[in-house]
Amino acid sequence: MTTDVSNTSPRRGTLIGLGVGPGDPELITVKALRLLRAAPVVAYFVAKGKTGNAFGIIASHLDAEQTRLPLVYPVTTEALPPPLRYEDVIAAFYDESAMLLRAHLDAGRDVAVICEGDPFFYGSYMYLHDRLCADYATEVVPGVCSMLGGAAMLGVPLVYRNQTLTVLSGVLPADELETRLESADAAVIMKLGRNFDKVRGVLRKLGLDKRARYIERATMAQQRIVPIDDVDPMASPYFSLLIVPGVKWQA
Ligand SMILES: C[S@@+](CC[C@H](N)C(=O)[O-])C[C@H]1O[C@@H](n2cnc3c(N)ncnc32)[C@H](O)[C@@H]1O
């Protein structure tokens, strides 16, 4: 559904948050593909010197007429030397990115911001949405998020019957992870990378390490499923997650 907040003329462009799925190019929705092909401007977040994971998923669908608008993150880690604060640097970056998009939207051009997985599930698109949705019509197209792609590739049902699913960030301190995992029926732990060793320690302490499953780059060509004990914590990539499936309920 499109949210239209503009009744001014000439027509302003629509901001589109476009989920492109977890990596397998066939996991993009029919709707996302249609809107992607029709968008005059395609924006995407990318780390300095990289192609961008989301962009890689959809690049072959673009034609030469479409404007590519890379939004290059100024930092790739939250650890910055004082007096720099990650929160300030990243907020300024989203402000500048929103201004770039405003220029296209004010000129009447729709802008599709492509987003790996789903735009509203830990997607950077949401920071542009928050800055722009009061001034422009928006449309958000949901995508297959990484935890669902991961569960499918692992072949593990996530939650049975009345179980609840807890989604956690590996960035949380160990004691908080422990408390939340203790009360979880089933859990997904995202944002591992350098947090992997800490998270594995908590799973071992709670005896969940035998139930938990680890997957890297789920649904992508380079996907790897590795037993938890064999994961090298120094080499665990950003695109990885852990799933603690709910205990099987025999119907
Ligand atoms: C900023 S969040 C983006 C989530 C994304 N919007 C989604 O819907 O899944 C990035 C985290 O998602 C997880 N992730 C994203 N894609 C993944 C994939 N293909 N395989 C495993 N984990 C993935 C990782 O835990 C990564 O640290």
The ligand as an ORCA input file, in Angstrom:
! r2SCAN-3c Opt
* xyz 0 1
  C      21.490     -5.128      9.471
  S      20.849     -6.754      9.665
  C      19.858     -6.847      8.215
  C      18.723     -7.847      8.342
  C      17.892     -7.920      7.074
  N      17.168     -6.703      6.830
  C      16.913     -9.082      7.141
  O      15.730     -8.884      6.857
  O      17.331    -10.189      7.428
  C      22.242     -7.700      9.249
  C      22.257     -9.043      9.941
  O      21.311     -9.892      9.302
  C      21.810    -11.212      9.268
  N      21.851    -11.639      7.865
  C      21.461    -10.933      6.811
  N      21.518    -11.666      5.679
  C      21.971    -12.887      6.050
  C      22.221    -14.079      5.351
  N      21.997    -14.181      4.026
  N      22.677    -15.153      6.057
  C      22.858    -15.068      7.392
  N      22.633    -13.952      8.109
  C      22.191    -12.864      7.448
  C      23.173    -11.219      9.925
  O      22.995    -11.631     11.263
  C      23.579     -9.779      9.811
  O      24.481     -9.432     10.831
*
